Amino acid sequence: MIDPNTLSLPDNAPLFTRLRVALQCLQVLKQDPGNPICGPLLNTCLDLNVYESLAQQLQRSEEGRRLLSERPSLQGKALDLTALERLPEGSLGHEFARYFRDNKISPFETTFEIKNHIDFIGKRYRETHDLLHVLTGYATDVVGEMELQAYVLGNLGIHTAKLILLFGTFGQIKERQPGVGLSEYMRRLRAAYLRGRASSQFLGFWFEHHWETPVATLSARLCAPAERMN
C-alpha cells in the first residue's frame, strides 16, 4: 500500500511525472476514496494546466487577486455550521448548513499542503463542490452528482470531471439506475453541461461574504437557468 504522505508533485512537473503520481493516487483512492491527500493531488495532476489558466483569470481582477492572496478556506474547521444554520431560512449559510445535516455528511477537510496558487485553486475547487449542489439544485444521488460534474466541465473545463463522467456513464449503462433511462440520463448531462457553459465562472466568488444572501439571489447571479424538466 502506498503511503499517501510520501506523494507530492514537484513544481513544473512534466506530463509523465504527473501521470505517474496520478496513478499512485488512484491506487490509494481505490482503497480509501475519501483520502484527504490523494483526492486534491489527483486533481492537480490531471488539471494542472486548467488551474494555471484559472489562476491567470483571477489575477485580472482585484477581487480575484485578493482571493489568491488571502486564500480563504471553506473547510470544516473554518465553518461554524451551528451559527450558519441560525441564519434566516433560504439564506446561503442556512441552506448550506442544512445540506450537510440532511445528507448526514461533513464539510470537506484536507491536510494537503497549499504551497502556491495552483494548490489553492485545486483546494478551492473541491471545497465549493457542496456549495454548488445548493446553488444549482442538483441532487446528491448518482444522477445528480453526474449532472454537477457536467456543469463543472462546462463552467471550468476540469479534466477530472471528464474522468468522473466517463466512469459514471459506464456505470449507468451497466447498472441502469432506476427511474432514469439512458437517453434521459444523457439529455440531463448535456443540459447541465450547457448550463455550466452559460453560467458565470464560480471559482473566484467570495462565498464567505454572502452567507446571509438568499440562495435564490446567488443562484440567479451565478447560474444560468436550469432546463425545465417535463
GROMACS elastic network, one bead per residue, 0.5 to 0.9 nm:
[ bonds ]
;  ai    aj funct       b0    kb
    1    27     6  0.81248   500
    1    28     6  0.72994   500
    2     5     6  0.87163   500
    2     6     6  0.80131   500
    2     7     6  0.85149   500
    2    24     6  0.72860   500
    2    25     6  0.84909   500
    2    27     6  0.76149   500
    2    28     6  0.64783   500
    3     6     6  0.56748   500
    3     7     6  0.73416   500
    3    28     6  0.80274   500
    4     7     6  0.53184   500
    4     8     6  0.85522   500
    4    24     6  0.85951   500
    4    25     6  0.74739   500
    4    28     6  0.71049   500
    4    35     6  0.82913   500
    4    37     6  0.65109   500
    4    38     6  0.64346   500
    5     8     6  0.80335   500
    5    37     6  0.74134   500
    5    38     6  0.88795   500
    7    21     6  0.71894   500
    7    24     6  0.80749   500
    7    25     6  0.79952   500
    7    37     6  0.84612   500
    7    38     6  0.80143   500
    7    41     6  0.83803   500
    8    21     6  0.74951   500
    8    41     6  0.74060   500
    9    12     6  0.85697   500
    9    13     6  0.66682   500
    9    17     6  0.78447   500
    9    18     6  0.70243   500
    9    21     6  0.71277   500
    9    41     6  0.76074   500
    9    44     6  0.83918   500
    9    45     6  0.75001   500
   10    13     6  0.53316   500
   10    14     6  0.89854   500
   10    17     6  0.85426   500
   10    18     6  0.88845   500
   13    16     6  0.81151   500
   13    17     6  0.60184   500
   13    18     6  0.63400   500
   13    45     6  0.88723   500
   14    17     6  0.54824   500
   14    18     6  0.63672   500
   14    19     6  0.88192   500
   15    18     6  0.50522   500
   15    19     6  0.61489   500
   15    20     6  0.85890   500
   15    45     6  0.84472   500
   16    19     6  0.51874   500
   16    20     6  0.61727   500
   16    21     6  0.87212   500
   17    20     6  0.50480   500
   17    21     6  0.62027   500
   17    22     6  0.84265   500
   17    45     6  0.85870   500
   18    21     6  0.52758   500
   18    22     6  0.59862   500
   18    23     6  0.86487   500
   18    42     6  0.86888   500
   18    44     6  0.84252   500
   18    46     6  0.71849   500
   18    48     6  0.87988   500
   19    23     6  0.61572   500
   19    24     6  0.86465   500
   19    45     6  0.67533   500
   19    46     6  0.75593   500
   20    23     6  0.52786   500
   20    24     6  0.64304   500
   20    25     6  0.87651   500
   20    45     6  0.89647   500
   21    24     6  0.50159   500
   21    25     6  0.61640   500
   21    26     6  0.86286   500
   21    41     6  0.82696   500
   21    42     6  0.75655   500
   21    45     6  0.70966   500
   22    25     6  0.50150   500
   22    26     6  0.62082   500
   22    27     6  0.87460   500
   22    38     6  0.84815   500
   22    41     6  0.75417   500
   22    42     6  0.51459   500
   22    43     6  0.82713   500
   22    44     6  0.87019   500
   22    45     6  0.57984   500
   22    46     6  0.72209   500
   23    26     6  0.50013   500
   23    27     6  0.63529   500
   23    28     6  0.88485   500
   23    42     6  0.83027   500
   24    27     6  0.51589   500
   24    28     6  0.65768   500
   24    29     6  0.87655   500
   24    38     6  0.85667   500
   24    42     6  0.88229   500
   25    28     6  0.51639   500
   25    29     6  0.60916   500
   25    30     6  0.85569   500
   25    37     6  0.86323   500
   25    38     6  0.50933   500
   25    39     6  0.74035   500
   25    41     6  0.73028   500
   25    42     6  0.59483   500
   26    30     6  0.59567   500
   26    31     6  0.88084   500
   26    33     6  0.88378   500
   26    38     6  0.76979   500
   26    39     6  0.86279   500
   26    42     6  0.74716   500
   27    30     6  0.53142   500
   27    31     6  0.70567   500
   27    32     6  0.87959   500
   28    31     6  0.55562   500
   28    32     6  0.59368   500
   28    33     6  0.76450   500
   28    35     6  0.76393   500
   28    38     6  0.70770   500
   29    34     6  0.69716   500
   29    35     6  0.63654   500
   29    38     6  0.67852   500
   29    39     6  0.73217   500
   30    33     6  0.59167   500
   31    35     6  0.89989   500
   32    35     6  0.55028   500
   33    36     6  0.89178   500
   33    38     6  0.88007   500
   33    39     6  0.78328   500
   34    37     6  0.87985   500
   34    38     6  0.83926   500
   34    39     6  0.70449   500
   35    38     6  0.56523   500
   35    39     6  0.60082   500
   35    40     6  0.88821   500
   35   110     6  0.82588   500
   36    39     6  0.58488   500
   36    40     6  0.70475   500
   36    41     6  0.89038   500
   36   108     6  0.84201   500
   36   109     6  0.65803   500
   36   111     6  0.63131   500
   36   112     6  0.68846   500
   37    40     6  0.59741   500
   37    41     6  0.61934   500
   37    42     6  0.86286   500
   37   110     6  0.63237   500
   37   111     6  0.63022   500
   37   112     6  0.51302   500
   37   113     6  0.86765   500
   38    42     6  0.57488   500
   38    43     6  0.84425   500
   38   112     6  0.83452   500
   39    42     6  0.53536   500
   39    43     6  0.64859   500
   39    44     6  0.88900   500
   39   110     6  0.88837   500
   39   126     6  0.88726   500
   40    43     6  0.51078   500
   40    44     6  0.62934   500
   40    45     6  0.87311   500
   40   110     6  0.81614   500
   40   112     6  0.71921   500
   40   119     6  0.82458   500
   40   122     6  0.62770   500
   40   123     6  0.64027   500
   40   126     6  0.74141   500
   41    44     6  0.50840   500
   41    45     6  0.61998   500
   41    46     6  0.87399   500
   41   112     6  0.77662   500
   41   119     6  0.85349   500
   41   122     6  0.82456   500
   42    45     6  0.50783   500
   42    46     6  0.63060   500
   42    47     6  0.84057   500
   42   160     6  0.83215   500
   43    46     6  0.53218   500
   43    47     6  0.57381   500
   43    48     6  0.78129   500
   43   122     6  0.67030   500
   43   126     6  0.89791   500
   43   158     6  0.87149   500
   43   159     6  0.82358   500
   43   160     6  0.61522   500
   44    47     6  0.50886   500
   44    48     6  0.50694   500
   44    49     6  0.87464   500
   44    51     6  0.76891   500
   44   118     6  0.76447   500
   44   119     6  0.72188   500
   44   122     6  0.61988   500
   45    48     6  0.58280   500
   46    49     6  0.81917   500
   46    50     6  0.86933   500
   46   158     6  0.85096   500
   46   159     6  0.62939   500
   46   160     6  0.63949   500
   47    50     6  0.50946   500
   47    51     6  0.60899   500
   47    52     6  0.85551   500
   47   122     6  0.84251   500
   47   158     6  0.63361   500
   47   159     6  0.58177   500
   47   160     6  0.68996   500
   48    51     6  0.51747   500
   48    52     6  0.61777   500
   48    53     6  0.87019   500
   48   118     6  0.71902   500
   48   122     6  0.87140   500
   49    52     6  0.50425   500
   49    53     6  0.62683   500
   49    54     6  0.86679   500
   50    53     6  0.51330   500
   50    54     6  0.62137   500
   50    55     6  0.86393   500
   50   156     6  0.78501   500
   50   157     6  0.71162   500
   50   158     6  0.66256   500
   50   159     6  0.80097   500
   51    55     6  0.60586   500
   51    56     6  0.85855   500
   51   117     6  0.83895   500
   51   118     6  0.56782   500
   51   119     6  0.84582   500
   51   121     6  0.63364   500
   51   122     6  0.69885   500
   51   158     6  0.85518   500
   52    55     6  0.51032   500
   52    56     6  0.63318   500
   52    57     6  0.87480   500
   52   117     6  0.81031   500
   52   118     6  0.62198   500
   52   121     6  0.87669   500
   53    56     6  0.51266   500
   53    57     6  0.63324   500
   53    58     6  0.87939   500
   54    58     6  0.62578   500
   54    59     6  0.86607   500
   54   118     6  0.87347   500
   54   121     6  0.78432   500
   54   156     6  0.81112   500
   54   203     6  0.84360   500
   54   204     6  0.88193   500
   55    58     6  0.51088   500
   55    59     6  0.62270   500
   55    60     6  0.89888   500
   55    64     6  0.84381   500
   55    65     6  0.88878   500
   55    68     6  0.78941   500
   55   117     6  0.66055   500
   55   118     6  0.70029   500
   55   121     6  0.73194   500
   56    59     6  0.51000   500
   56    60     6  0.68126   500
   57    60     6  0.55214   500
   57    61     6  0.77514   500
   57    64     6  0.78571   500
   58    61     6  0.59396   500
   58    62     6  0.82078   500
   58    63     6  0.77328   500
   58    65     6  0.59822   500
   58    66     6  0.89220   500
   58    67     6  0.80653   500
   58    68     6  0.76055   500
   58   203     6  0.89781   500
   58   204     6  0.65996   500
   59    62     6  0.73912   500
   59    63     6  0.85525   500
   59    64     6  0.56839   500
   59    66     6  0.86647   500
   59    68     6  0.79015   500
   60    63     6  0.88087   500
   60    64     6  0.70100   500
   60    65     6  0.72687   500
   61    64     6  0.51137   500
   61    65     6  0.61517   500
   61    66     6  0.85853   500
   62    65     6  0.51521   500
   62    66     6  0.61830   500
   62    67     6  0.86338   500
   63    66     6  0.51409   500
   63    67     6  0.62231   500
   63    68     6  0.87992   500
   63   204     6  0.77964   500
   63   205     6  0.83323   500
   63   206     6  0.83806   500
   64    67     6  0.50220   500
   64    68     6  0.63260   500
   64    69     6  0.85892   500
   64   204     6  0.58534   500
   64   205     6  0.80965   500
   65    68     6  0.51870   500
   65    69     6  0.61205   500
   65    70     6  0.86298   500
   66    70     6  0.59173   500
   66    71     6  0.80151   500
   67    70     6  0.53797   500
   67    71     6  0.54902   500
   67    72     6  0.68854   500
   67   204     6  0.70723   500
   67   205     6  0.85120   500
   67   206     6  0.76622   500
   68    71     6  0.53312   500
   68    72     6  0.84364   500
   68   116     6  0.89193   500
   68   117     6  0.62768   500
   68   120     6  0.75491   500
   68   121     6  0.82611   500
   68   204     6  0.88653   500
   69    72     6  0.88208   500
   69   117     6  0.84720   500
   71   117     6  0.86189   500
   71   120     6  0.67832   500
   71   121     6  0.89509   500
   71   124     6  0.86362   500
   72    78     6  0.89120   500
   72   124     6  0.85576   500
   72   206     6  0.85774   500
   72   208     6  0.81393   500
   73    76     6  0.87086   500
   73    77     6  0.87316   500
   73    78     6  0.62375   500
   73    79     6  0.85456   500
   73   123     6  0.86898   500
   73   124     6  0.74966   500
   73   127     6  0.79180   500
   73   208     6  0.86160   500
   74    77     6  0.80779   500
   74    78     6  0.59505   500
   74    79     6  0.65516   500
   74   107     6  0.80598   500
   74   108     6  0.79021   500
   74   109     6  0.88651   500
   74   124     6  0.76494   500
   74   127     6  0.57782   500
   74   128     6  0.75261   500
   74   207     6  0.88031   500
   74   208     6  0.78563   500
   75    78     6  0.54074   500
   75    79     6  0.66145   500
   75   107     6  0.61024   500
   75   108     6  0.53806   500
   75   109     6  0.53362   500
   75   110     6  0.77740   500
   75   127     6  0.64768   500
   76    79     6  0.52116   500
   76    80     6  0.78897   500
   76    81     6  0.85025   500
   76   106     6  0.71286   500
   76   108     6  0.59449   500
   76   109     6  0.59682   500
   77    80     6  0.77776   500
   77   107     6  0.84756   500
   77   109     6  0.76769   500
   79    82     6  0.88224   500
   79    83     6  0.87251   500
   79    84     6  0.81490   500
   79   107     6  0.83097   500
   80    83     6  0.54399   500
   80    84     6  0.62348   500
   80    85     6  0.87123   500
   80    97     6  0.87202   500
   81    85     6  0.60001   500
   81    86     6  0.86499   500
   81    93     6  0.80287   500
   81    94     6  0.83146   500
   81    96     6  0.82056   500
   81    97     6  0.52625   500
   81    98     6  0.85209   500
   81   100     6  0.87020   500
   82    85     6  0.52642   500
   82    86     6  0.66056   500
   82    97     6  0.74329   500
   83    86     6  0.52482   500
   83    87     6  0.70403   500
   83    93     6  0.84601   500
   83    94     6  0.84962   500
   83    97     6  0.87883   500
   84    87     6  0.54742   500
   84    88     6  0.88819   500
   84    92     6  0.84569   500
   84    94     6  0.51971   500
   84    95     6  0.83775   500
   84    96     6  0.77478   500
   84    97     6  0.60962   500
   84    98     6  0.89181   500
   84   211     6  0.73938   500
   84   212     6  0.86895   500
   85    88     6  0.78466   500
   85    89     6  0.80832   500
   85    93     6  0.63758   500
   85    95     6  0.72366   500
   85    96     6  0.78460   500
   85    97     6  0.53589   500
   85    98     6  0.66150   500
   86    89     6  0.81623   500
   86    93     6  0.83863   500
   86    94     6  0.64653   500
   87    90     6  0.85622   500
   87    91     6  0.67145   500
   87    92     6  0.85612   500
   87    93     6  0.64209   500
   87    94     6  0.52777   500
   87    95     6  0.89255   500
   87   211     6  0.80183   500
   87   212     6  0.66306   500
   88    91     6  0.56601   500
   88    92     6  0.88900   500
   88    93     6  0.83056   500
   88    94     6  0.63771   500
   88   212     6  0.72564   500
   88   214     6  0.85921   500
   89    92     6  0.85654   500
   89    93     6  0.87416   500
   89    94     6  0.58068   500
   89    95     6  0.69799   500
   89   214     6  0.83895   500
   90    93     6  0.83440   500
   90    94     6  0.65054   500
   90    95     6  0.60371   500
   90   212     6  0.87827   500
   90   213     6  0.83197   500
   90   214     6  0.54473   500
   90   215     6  0.60361   500
   90   216     6  0.77414   500
   91    94     6  0.53396   500
   91    95     6  0.61089   500
   91    96     6  0.83657   500
   91   210     6  0.85366   500
   91   211     6  0.64606   500
   91   212     6  0.51530   500
   91   213     6  0.52138   500
   91   215     6  0.54407   500
   91   216     6  0.83121   500
   92    95     6  0.53036   500
   92    96     6  0.58303   500
   92    97     6  0.85106   500
   92   131     6  0.85919   500
   92   134     6  0.80618   500
   92   135     6  0.84269   500
   92   207     6  0.85521   500
   92   210     6  0.69045   500
   92   212     6  0.60714   500
   92   213     6  0.58739   500
   92   214     6  0.57075   500
   92   216     6  0.87381   500
   92   218     6  0.81470   500
   93    96     6  0.51249   500
   93    97     6  0.61783   500
   93    98     6  0.85388   500
   93   208     6  0.89432   500
   93   210     6  0.78316   500
   93   212     6  0.62069   500
   93   213     6  0.80480   500
   93   214     6  0.87564   500
   93   215     6  0.87227   500
   94    97     6  0.53267   500
   94    98     6  0.61519   500
   94    99     6  0.85806   500
   94   211     6  0.76681   500
   94   212     6  0.80426   500
   95    99     6  0.59506   500
   95   100     6  0.88182   500
   95   134     6  0.71049   500
   95   215     6  0.76615   500
   96    99     6  0.50552   500
   96   100     6  0.67659   500
   96   101     6  0.89150   500
   96   130     6  0.78914   500
   96   131     6  0.66515   500
   96   134     6  0.65979   500
   96   211     6  0.87425   500
   97   100     6  0.54516   500
   97   101     6  0.64464   500
   97   102     6  0.87345   500
   98   102     6  0.58432   500
   98   103     6  0.83383   500
   99   102     6  0.52895   500
   99   103     6  0.60838   500
   99   104     6  0.83055   500
   99   105     6  0.84636   500
   99   130     6  0.81606   500
   99   131     6  0.89297   500
   99   133     6  0.86724   500
   99   134     6  0.72917   500
  100   103     6  0.52946   500
  100   104     6  0.57500   500
  100   105     6  0.51833   500
  100   106     6  0.59917   500
  100   107     6  0.72437   500
  100   130     6  0.85406   500
  101   104     6  0.50408   500
  101   105     6  0.67411   500
  101   106     6  0.81416   500
  102   105     6  0.80384   500
  103   106     6  0.87936   500
  103   140     6  0.81592   500
  106   109     6  0.86094   500
  107   127     6  0.79773   500
  107   130     6  0.79938   500
  108   126     6  0.76590   500
  108   127     6  0.61509   500
  108   130     6  0.86587   500
  109   127     6  0.83759   500
  110   113     6  0.85100   500
  110   123     6  0.83674   500
  111   114     6  0.89260   500
  112   119     6  0.85153   500
  112   123     6  0.83701   500
  113   119     6  0.77163   500
  114   117     6  0.79813   500
  114   118     6  0.83833   500
  114   119     6  0.51883   500
  114   120     6  0.58268   500
  114   123     6  0.81204   500
  115   118     6  0.81113   500
  115   119     6  0.62475   500
  115   120     6  0.77214   500
  116   119     6  0.54518   500
  116   120     6  0.64066   500
  116   121     6  0.88472   500
  117   120     6  0.50423   500
  117   121     6  0.61531   500
  117   122     6  0.86371   500
  118   121     6  0.52289   500
  118   122     6  0.62862   500
  118   123     6  0.86899   500
  119   122     6  0.51651   500
  119   123     6  0.62500   500
  119   124     6  0.85671   500
  120   123     6  0.50752   500
  120   124     6  0.59420   500
  120   125     6  0.84290   500
  121   125     6  0.59249   500
  121   126     6  0.85920   500
  121   203     6  0.79683   500
  122   125     6  0.51804   500
  122   126     6  0.64954   500
  122   127     6  0.87573   500
  123   126     6  0.52280   500
  123   127     6  0.61435   500
  123   128     6  0.87332   500
  124   128     6  0.61583   500
  124   129     6  0.88160   500
  124   203     6  0.72124   500
  124   204     6  0.89462   500
  125   128     6  0.54675   500
  125   129     6  0.67464   500
  125   203     6  0.65859   500
  126   129     6  0.54917   500
  126   130     6  0.83943   500
  127   130     6  0.70384   500
  127   131     6  0.78914   500
  128   131     6  0.50873   500
  128   132     6  0.61580   500
  128   133     6  0.88620   500
  128   202     6  0.87493   500
  128   203     6  0.76293   500
  128   207     6  0.88503   500
  129   132     6  0.52477   500
  129   133     6  0.67094   500
  129   148     6  0.84901   500
  130   133     6  0.51579   500
  130   134     6  0.67165   500
  130   135     6  0.89302   500
  131   134     6  0.51481   500
  131   135     6  0.62803   500
  131   136     6  0.85842   500
  131   207     6  0.86442   500
  132   136     6  0.57191   500
  132   137     6  0.78466   500
  132   138     6  0.81225   500
  132   148     6  0.76918   500
  132   202     6  0.87974   500
  133   136     6  0.54735   500
  133   137     6  0.55424   500
  133   138     6  0.53442   500
  133   139     6  0.66972   500
  133   140     6  0.74600   500
  133   144     6  0.86200   500
  133   145     6  0.84926   500
  133   148     6  0.72304   500
  134   137     6  0.55077   500
  134   138     6  0.75027   500
  134   139     6  0.87247   500
  134   215     6  0.76876   500
  134   219     6  0.87747   500
  135   138     6  0.82343   500
  135   215     6  0.63904   500
  135   216     6  0.77786   500
  135   218     6  0.72261   500
  135   219     6  0.52045   500
  135   220     6  0.89225   500
  135   222     6  0.83386   500
  135   223     6  0.75907   500
  136   139     6  0.89063   500
  136   148     6  0.79910   500
  136   151     6  0.89296   500
  136   219     6  0.67411   500
  136   223     6  0.68178   500
  136   224     6  0.89653   500
  136   225     6  0.89368   500
  136   226     6  0.78662   500
  137   144     6  0.87185   500
  137   226     6  0.87846   500
  138   141     6  0.87105   500
  138   143     6  0.86150   500
  138   145     6  0.71009   500
  138   147     6  0.67063   500
  138   148     6  0.63207   500
  139   142     6  0.82104   500
  139   143     6  0.75933   500
  139   145     6  0.66448   500
  139   147     6  0.84887   500
  139   148     6  0.84721   500
  140   143     6  0.78086   500
  140   144     6  0.53397   500
  140   145     6  0.55243   500
  141   144     6  0.52023   500
  141   145     6  0.60795   500
  141   146     6  0.86608   500
  142   145     6  0.52765   500
  142   146     6  0.63712   500
  142   147     6  0.87328   500
  142   168     6  0.81202   500
  142   172     6  0.88364   500
  142   177     6  0.81013   500
  143   146     6  0.50857   500
  143   147     6  0.61434   500
  143   148     6  0.86810   500
  143   168     6  0.86789   500
  143   172     6  0.86824   500
  143   177     6  0.82242   500
  143   180     6  0.83274   500
  143   185     6  0.72628   500
  143   188     6  0.85858   500
  143   189     6  0.85810   500
  144   148     6  0.62600   500
  144   149     6  0.86776   500
  145   148     6  0.51262   500
  145   149     6  0.63190   500
  145   150     6  0.87183   500
  146   150     6  0.62002   500
  146   151     6  0.85647   500
  146   161     6  0.87223   500
  146   164     6  0.77180   500
  146   165     6  0.61630   500
  146   168     6  0.68782   500
  146   169     6  0.83443   500
  146   189     6  0.70190   500
  147   150     6  0.50657   500
  147   151     6  0.61649   500
  147   152     6  0.86792   500
  147   165     6  0.88033   500
  147   185     6  0.89099   500
  147   188     6  0.67440   500
  147   189     6  0.52271   500
  147   190     6  0.84354   500
  147   191     6  0.83623   500
  147   192     6  0.55566   500
  147   193     6  0.76460   500
  148   152     6  0.61665   500
  148   153     6  0.85186   500
  148   161     6  0.89883   500
  148   189     6  0.84704   500
  148   192     6  0.70134   500
  148   193     6  0.84294   500
  148   196     6  0.88212   500
  149   152     6  0.50781   500
  149   153     6  0.60956   500
  149   154     6  0.86292   500
  149   158     6  0.88711   500
  149   160     6  0.88283   500
  149   161     6  0.52462   500
  149   162     6  0.77387   500
  149   164     6  0.73578   500
  149   165     6  0.67403   500
  149   189     6  0.85548   500
  149   192     6  0.83916   500
  149   193     6  0.81915   500
  150   154     6  0.62529   500
  150   155     6  0.85880   500
  150   161     6  0.69431   500
  150   162     6  0.78305   500
  150   165     6  0.71688   500
  150   189     6  0.58033   500
  150   190     6  0.73484   500
  150   191     6  0.85000   500
  150   192     6  0.56166   500
  150   194     6  0.84077   500
  150   195     6  0.89603   500
  150   196     6  0.74763   500
  151   154     6  0.52001   500
  151   155     6  0.61291   500
  151   156     6  0.85649   500
  151   189     6  0.79524   500
  151   190     6  0.87793   500
  151   191     6  0.83636   500
  151   194     6  0.72492   500
  151   195     6  0.63730   500
  151   197     6  0.74187   500
  152   156     6  0.56947   500
  152   157     6  0.69440   500
  152   158     6  0.68387   500
  152   161     6  0.69973   500
  152   192     6  0.85856   500
  152   193     6  0.73390   500
  152   196     6  0.61189   500
  152   197     6  0.84678   500
  153   156     6  0.55363   500
  153   158     6  0.52502   500
  153   159     6  0.74078   500
  153   160     6  0.85721   500
  153   161     6  0.58267   500
  153   162     6  0.68858   500
  153   193     6  0.64984   500
  153   196     6  0.72172   500
  153   197     6  0.81100   500
  154   157     6  0.57823   500
  154   158     6  0.82696   500
  154   192     6  0.78891   500
  154   194     6  0.62718   500
  154   195     6  0.73470   500
  154   198     6  0.80688   500
  154   199     6  0.87441   500
  155   158     6  0.83202   500
  155   193     6  0.76663   500
  155   194     6  0.85785   500
  155   195     6  0.81171   500
  155   198     6  0.75603   500
  155   199     6  0.67223   500
  155   200     6  0.75582   500
  155   201     6  0.61183   500
  155   202     6  0.79745   500
  156   196     6  0.81284   500
  156   197     6  0.80817   500
  156   201     6  0.70689   500
  156   202     6  0.86264   500
  156   203     6  0.84157   500
  157   160     6  0.89636   500
  157   161     6  0.80275   500
  157   162     6  0.85326   500
  158   161     6  0.54892   500
  158   162     6  0.70169   500
  159   162     6  0.50888   500
  159   163     6  0.65812   500
  159   164     6  0.88643   500
  160   163     6  0.50966   500
  160   164     6  0.62990   500
  160   165     6  0.85995   500
  161   164     6  0.50727   500
  161   165     6  0.60250   500
  161   166     6  0.84774   500
  162   165     6  0.50969   500
  162   166     6  0.60654   500
  162   167     6  0.87398   500
  163   166     6  0.50985   500
  163   167     6  0.63707   500
  163   168     6  0.84046   500
  164   167     6  0.53390   500
  164   168     6  0.58031   500
  164   169     6  0.83938   500
  165   169     6  0.58511   500
  165   170     6  0.84532   500
  165   189     6  0.89747   500
  166   169     6  0.53111   500
  166   170     6  0.63545   500
  166   171     6  0.86972   500
  167   170     6  0.50861   500
  167   171     6  0.61845   500
  167   172     6  0.86240   500
  168   172     6  0.61642   500
  168   173     6  0.87158   500
  169   173     6  0.61824   500
  169   174     6  0.85029   500
  169   182     6  0.88901   500
  169   185     6  0.86885   500
  169   186     6  0.85222   500
  170   173     6  0.51549   500
  170   174     6  0.61366   500
  170   175     6  0.84967   500
  171   174     6  0.50270   500
  171   175     6  0.57461   500
  171   176     6  0.76056   500
  171   177     6  0.86828   500
  172   175     6  0.53521   500
  172   176     6  0.50138   500
  172   177     6  0.60885   500
  172   181     6  0.88626   500
  172   182     6  0.73032   500
  172   185     6  0.83159   500
  173   176     6  0.55719   500
  173   177     6  0.84421   500
  173   182     6  0.68959   500
  174   177     6  0.88956   500
  175   178     6  0.87705   500
  176   179     6  0.86490   500
  176   180     6  0.75908   500
  176   181     6  0.70711   500
  176   182     6  0.74654   500
  177   180     6  0.60417   500
  177   181     6  0.75311   500
  177   182     6  0.87980   500
  178   181     6  0.77367   500
  180   183     6  0.82604   500
  180   184     6  0.61356   500
  180   185     6  0.60959   500
  181   184     6  0.53033   500
  181   185     6  0.60517   500
  181   186     6  0.86888   500
  182   186     6  0.61467   500
  182   187     6  0.85120   500
  183   186     6  0.52154   500
  183   187     6  0.61282   500
  183   188     6  0.86480   500
  184   187     6  0.50051   500
  184   188     6  0.61624   500
  184   189     6  0.86614   500
  185   188     6  0.52393   500
  185   189     6  0.63419   500
  185   190     6  0.87647   500
  186   189     6  0.50860   500
  186   190     6  0.61948   500
  186   191     6  0.85950   500
  187   190     6  0.51756   500
  187   191     6  0.61768   500
  187   192     6  0.86363   500
  188   191     6  0.50480   500
  188   192     6  0.61214   500
  188   193     6  0.85540   500
  188   227     6  0.87264   500
  189   192     6  0.50914   500
  189   193     6  0.60984   500
  189   194     6  0.86353   500
  190   193     6  0.50703   500
  190   194     6  0.61904   500
  190   195     6  0.84777   500
  191   194     6  0.52356   500
  191   195     6  0.60515   500
  191   196     6  0.86064   500
  191   226     6  0.78924   500
  191   227     6  0.65911   500
  192   196     6  0.61357   500
  192   197     6  0.86771   500
  192   226     6  0.76814   500
  192   227     6  0.81690   500
  193   196     6  0.51246   500
  193   197     6  0.63505   500
  193   198     6  0.87584   500
  194   197     6  0.50423   500
  194   198     6  0.62250   500
  194   199     6  0.86568   500
  195   198     6  0.51166   500
  195   199     6  0.61545   500
  195   223     6  0.74484   500
  195   224     6  0.56927   500
  195   225     6  0.71462   500
  195   226     6  0.66707   500
  195   227     6  0.79823   500
  196   199     6  0.51364   500
  196   200     6  0.79888   500
  196   201     6  0.84889   500
  196   223     6  0.73742   500
  196   224     6  0.73070   500
  197   200     6  0.80630   500
  197   201     6  0.86920   500
  197   224     6  0.86189   500
  198   223     6  0.77620   500
  198   224     6  0.58353   500
  198   225     6  0.89405   500
  199   202     6  0.81931   500
  199   221     6  0.86813   500
  199   222     6  0.60307   500
  199   225     6  0.85187   500
  200   221     6  0.77683   500
  200   222     6  0.50789   500
  200   223     6  0.63546   500
  200   224     6  0.77756   500
  201   204     6  0.71269   500
  201   205     6  0.80550   500
  201   222     6  0.74124   500
  201   223     6  0.88436   500
  202   205     6  0.54822   500
  202   222     6  0.66473   500
  202   223     6  0.85653   500
  203   206     6  0.85005   500
  204   207     6  0.89464   500
  205   208     6  0.86866   500
  205   222     6  0.89515   500
  206   209     6  0.57173   500
  206   210     6  0.73240   500
  207   210     6  0.53149   500
  207   211     6  0.69021   500
  208   211     6  0.61879   500
  209   212     6  0.81921   500
  209   213     6  0.87122   500
  210   213     6  0.51116   500
  210   214     6  0.83996   500
  210   218     6  0.84631   500
  211   214     6  0.81183   500
  211   215     6  0.89666   500
  212   215     6  0.88394   500
  213   216     6  0.84708   500
  213   217     6  0.69271   500
  213   218     6  0.70894   500
  214   217     6  0.52901   500
  214   218     6  0.65761   500
  214   219     6  0.86476   500
  215   218     6  0.51575   500
  215   219     6  0.58823   500
  215   220     6  0.84448   500
  216   219     6  0.51045   500
  216   220     6  0.61252   500
  216   221     6  0.85767   500
  217   220     6  0.52737   500
  217   221     6  0.62620   500
  217   222     6  0.87602   500
  218   222     6  0.59649   500
  218   223     6  0.79259   500
  219   222     6  0.52717   500
  219   223     6  0.51889   500
  219   224     6  0.79648   500
  219   225     6  0.85522   500
  220   223     6  0.57033   500
  220   224     6  0.69315   500
  220   225     6  0.73915   500
  221   224     6  0.80879   500
  223   226     6  0.81294   500
  225   228     6  0.86619   500
  226   229     6  0.87403   500
